[in-house]
Amino acid sequence: MIKKKKKMKRIFFVIFALLLCCGSFAQKAMTPPHVMVVPDLIFCKANGYIRQFNNNGITETIPDYERALSEDPSLHAVLTQIKQLIAENNSDIVLIDLIEAINNAKADHAMSEANFGDQSESIEESIIRNSEADILIKVQYDIAQHGPQYQISYTLNGTDAYTNRNFAPVEGMGKPSTSANPVVLLREAVYDNMKPFLDLMLSYYNNMITKGRMVAFDIKTTGGVNMNTKVGQYSLREQIEDFLYDNSVDGNGLERVKGGNTFLQYQGVYIPLVTTIRGRQRKQGAKDVAQKLVNFLEENGVNADFKIRGLGKVNIYIR
């Protein structure tokens, strides 16, 4: 009888271990980072691939990715080479094509214009939003000629696609070469540094899985509703604060808030990267939380809608 119990225990632990392994593989498969490789703003400025954007009265210089790709025939090959090196080192990373994101952004912009939609988003923000990337890898390189030889210097910047914060910068210089081909020069220069760069990038991403990703919320009221208006048992302000707490990682980021009678501005609320959406475990973005908040408000008799700028900025309009 004792032997039978021990055998049953062993079977139970084997099954439990298998379930844990399957769960970890499912989590790994469900949450790989989505990465898009783009030219850095420094590269775009140096080569004249920029445009001006009026951001609420402030003129900003942003990269013109479409012009850069169309006027520099080697740029697309350089970005493709970086993607190839990533795939060689880690095939789990999902790589997003910049040209596809540009085309989706253009179609999105045309539809918005036709329907007299909000045009406050820059084309760069629209491209990033349409990419649905978690991380951008921004590439800057320069080739210097020394007699018959060429030498490339480069910088790879891992950037959070939601906050535009840089992390894991890697820079270096290739060996002198008789080839002037930037693709050849960059591959030789970056090859040895790619694995440690990806290790830093994945460390950042895994930290995001644990602590959440940062999303900014700008919430405004108009008409007869304000933040002190009673919505059920509590004020509108309290209802929004409680909702964001329940849909964040332990309320992290809620303390960084500015507010008044008609607005609330959260600089960065950490939302879970993976959550249950309509009964299924899925990756979650800012638009998912924004939609949930609008649904919650409307269930409580408050009319609202939302607009996403880029990936990590949510504008909520309460009417």
C-alpha positions in Angstrom: 0.0 0.0 0.0 2.9 2.4 0.9 4.6 1.5 -2.4 1.4 2.3 -4.3 1.1 5.7 -2.6 4.7 6.5 -3.4 4.1 5.6 -7.0 1.0 7.8 -7.2 3.0 10.7 -5.7 5.7 10.3 -8.3 3.0 10.2 -11.1 1.5 13.4 -9.6 4.8 15.3 -9.5 5.6 14.2 -13.1 2.3 15.5 -14.3 2.6 18.7 -12.3 6.1 19.3 -13.7 4.8 18.7 -17.3 2.0 21.2 -16.7 4.5 23.8 -15.4 6.7 23.3 -18.5 3.7 23.5 -20.9 2.6 26.7 -19.1 6.0 28.3 -19.4 6.3 27.4 -23.1 2.8 28.8 -23.7 3.7 32.0 -21.9 6.9 32.2 -23.9 5.1 31.7 -27.2 2.3 34.1 -26.2 4.5 37.0 -25.2 7.5 37.3 -27.5 8.6 41.0 -28.0 7.5 42.7 -31.2 10.4 44.7 -32.6 10.7 47.2 -35.4 14.0 48.5 -36.8 14.1 52.1 -37.9 16.7 54.8 -38.8 17.6 57.0 -35.8 16.5 60.7 -35.8 20.2 61.6 -35.8 20.7 59.7 -39.1 17.6 61.3 -40.6 18.7 64.8 -39.6 22.2 64.3 -41.0 20.8 63.3 -44.3 17.8 65.7 -44.5 15.1 63.0 -44.0 13.0 65.1 -41.5 9.7 67.0 -41.3 8.3 69.5 -39.0 5.2 68.8 -36.8 3.1 71.2 -34.9 2.4 69.6 -31.5 -0.1 71.9 -29.8 1.8 75.0 -30.8 5.3 73.6 -30.3 7.2 72.8 -33.5 8.9 69.4 -33.3 11.4 67.8 -35.7 10.5 64.2 -36.5 12.0 61.6 -38.9 10.6 61.1 -42.4 10.9 57.4 -42.7 9.2 57.1 -46.0 11.5 59.7 -47.6 14.6 58.1 -46.1 13.7 54.7 -47.6 12.9 56.1 -51.0 15.9 58.4 -51.4 18.6 56.2 -49.8 18.7 52.9 -51.7 21.0 51.2 -49.2 19.0 52.1 -46.1 16.4 49.4 -46.5 19.2 46.8 -47.0 20.9 48.0 -43.8 17.7 47.7 -41.8 17.1 44.3 -43.3 20.6 43.2 -42.3 20.0 44.2 -38.7 16.7 42.2 -38.7 18.6 39.2 -40.1 21.2 39.4 -37.4 18.4 39.6 -34.8 16.7 36.5 -36.3 20.0 34.6 -36.4 20.5 35.2 -32.6 16.9 34.8 -31.5 14.2 33.4 -33.7 11.4 34.0 -31.1 11.5 37.8 -31.6 8.7 39.0 -33.9 10.2 41.4 -36.4 7.9 44.1 -37.9 8.5 45.6 -41.3 8.8 49.4 -41.4 7.5 49.7 -44.9 4.3 47.8 -44.0 3.8 50.0 -40.9 4.3 53.2 -43.1 1.7 51.9 -45.6 -0.8 51.1 -42.8 -0.3 54.5 -41.3 -0.9 56.2 -44.7 -4.2 54.3 -45.2 -5.2 55.1 -41.6 -4.4 58.8 -42.1 -6.4 58.9 -45.4 -9.4 57.3 -43.7 -9.2 59.7 -40.8 -9.1 62.8 -43.1 -12.0 61.5 -45.2 -14.1 61.2 -42.0 -12.9 64.6 -40.5 -11.1 62.7 -37.7 -8.6 64.0 -35.2 -5.3 65.0 -36.9 -3.3 65.7 -33.7 -1.1 62.6 -34.1 2.2 63.0 -36.0 3.0 60.6 -38.9 5.8 59.1 -36.8 3.3 58.4 -34.0 0.9 56.9 -36.5 3.6 54.6 -38.0 4.6 53.4 -34.5 0.9 52.8 -33.5 0.3 50.8 -36.7 3.4 48.7 -36.1 2.1 47.6 -32.6 5.8 47.2 -31.7 6.9 46.8 -28.1 10.5 47.9 -28.9 12.1 50.0 -31.6 15.7 49.5 -32.5 17.0 52.8 -33.8 20.0 52.6 -36.1 22.6 55.3 -36.7 25.7 54.8 -38.8 28.3 56.8 -40.6 31.1 55.7 -43.1 34.4 57.4 -43.2 37.0 57.0 -45.9 40.7 56.8 -45.2 42.5 56.5 -48.5 41.4 53.3 -50.2 39.8 52.0 -47.0 36.4 52.6 -45.4 35.4 52.4 -41.8 31.9 52.4 -40.3 30.8 53.7 -36.9 27.4 52.8 -35.6 24.9 53.1 -32.7 22.0 50.8 -31.9 19.5 52.2 -29.5 16.8 50.0 -27.9 13.8 52.2 -27.4 10.5 51.6 -25.6 7.9 52.0 -28.3 5.3 53.3 -25.8 7.4 55.9 -24.0 10.2 56.6 -26.5 12.7 56.0 -23.6 16.1 54.7 -24.7 17.7 51.7 -23.1 20.6 49.3 -24.0 22.5 51.7 -26.3 25.4 49.9 -28.1 27.9 51.7 -30.2 31.1 50.7 -31.9 33.4 50.9 -34.9 34.1 48.4 -37.6 37.5 47.4 -38.9 38.9 49.2 -41.9 37.8 47.6 -45.1 38.2 48.0 -48.9 34.4 47.6 -49.2 32.2 50.7 -49.3 29.0 48.7 -49.0 27.3 49.8 -45.8 25.5 46.4 -45.4 28.8 44.5 -45.5 30.5 47.0 -43.2 27.6 47.1 -40.7 27.3 43.3 -40.5 31.0 42.9 -39.7 30.9 45.7 -37.1 27.7 44.7 -35.4 28.0 40.9 -35.5 29.8 40.4 -32.2 27.8 42.9 -30.3 24.3 41.7 -31.4 23.9 39.0 -28.8 24.8 41.1 -25.7 22.6 43.9 -27.2 19.6 41.5 -27.5 20.3 40.2 -24.0 19.9 43.7 -22.6 16.8 44.3 -24.8 15.1 41.0 -23.6 16.0 41.9 -20.0 14.1 45.1 -20.4 11.2 43.4 -22.0 11.0 40.6 -19.3 11.0 43.4 -16.7 8.1 44.9 -18.5 6.2 41.5 -18.3 6.7 41.6 -14.5 6.2 45.3 -13.7 3.9 46.4 -16.6 4.3 48.8 -19.4 4.0 52.6 -18.9 1.0 54.4 -20.5 0.2 58.1 -20.2 -3.5 59.1 -19.7 -4.9 62.6 -20.5 -8.5 62.7 -19.4 -10.7 65.8 -20.1 -14.3 66.6 -19.4 -16.6 69.0 -21.3 -20.2 70.2 -21.0 -22.0 69.7 -17.7 -19.7 67.0 -16.4 -16.6 67.6 -14.2 -14.3 65.5 -12.1 -16.4 66.2 -8.9 -19.7 65.1 -10.6 -21.2 62.1 -8.6 -21.1 58.9 -10.6 -22.8 56.3 -8.4 -21.5 56.4 -4.9 -18.2 58.2 -5.8 -17.1 61.2 -7.8 -16.0 60.8 -11.4 -12.4 61.5 -10.3 -12.5 58.6 -7.7 -14.2 56.3 -10.2 -11.4 56.8 -12.8 -8.7 56.5 -10.1 -10.2 53.2 -8.9 -10.6 51.8 -12.4 -7.0 52.6 -13.3 -5.8 51.0 -10.0 -7.7 47.8 -10.8 -6.3 47.7 -14.3 -2.7 48.5 -13.5 0.1 46.6 -11.7 -0.5 47.4 -8.1 -1.4 51.0 -8.9 2.1 51.8 -10.0 2.3 55.3 -11.6 -1.0 56.6 -10.2 0.9 58.9 -7.9 2.3 60.9 -10.8 -0.8 62.8 -11.6 -1.9 66.4 -12.2 -5.5 67.3 -11.9 -8.2 70.0 -11.8 -11.9 70.3 -12.0 -12.0 69.3 -15.7 -8.9 67.2 -16.2 -6.7 64.4 -15.0 -3.2 63.8 -16.4 -1.3 60.6 -15.5 2.3 60.7 -16.6 2.7 56.9 -16.7 0.4 54.2 -15.3 2.0 50.7 -15.5 -0.5 48.4 -17.1 -0.1 44.6 -17.3 1.5 43.4 -20.5 -0.7 40.2 -20.6 -4.2 40.1 -19.3 -7.6 38.3 -19.8 -9.5 40.0 -22.7 -12.9 38.5 -23.5 -12.1 35.3 -21.7 -8.7 34.7 -23.3 -5.1 35.5 -22.2 -3.7 38.1 -24.6 -1.1 40.8 -24.9 -2.6 44.1 -23.9 -1.9 47.6 -25.2 -3.0 51.1 -24.3 -6.0 51.0 -26.6 -7.4 47.9 -24.7 -7.3 49.7 -21.3 -8.7 52.9 -23.0 -11.6 50.9 -24.4 -12.3 49.2 -21.1 -12.3 52.6 -19.3 -14.8 54.1 -21.9 -17.0 51.0 -21.5 -16.8 51.3 -17.7 -17.8 55.0 -17.8 -20.7 54.4 -20.2 -22.0 51.6 -18.0 -22.2 54.2 -15.3 -24.1 56.7 -17.5 -21.1 58.8 -18.6 -20.5 59.4 -22.3 -16.9 59.1 -23.4 -14.6 58.2 -26.2 -10.8 57.9 -26.7 -7.9 58.6 -29.1 -4.5 56.9 -29.0 -1.4 58.9 -30.0 1.4 56.6 -30.9 1.2 53.5 -28.7 1.6 54.9 -25.2 -0.5 58.1 -25.0 -4.3 57.9 -24.3 -6.6 60.8 -24.6 -10.0 60.3 -23.0 -12.8 62.8 -23.8 -15.8 62.8 -21.4 -18.9 64.6 -22.5 
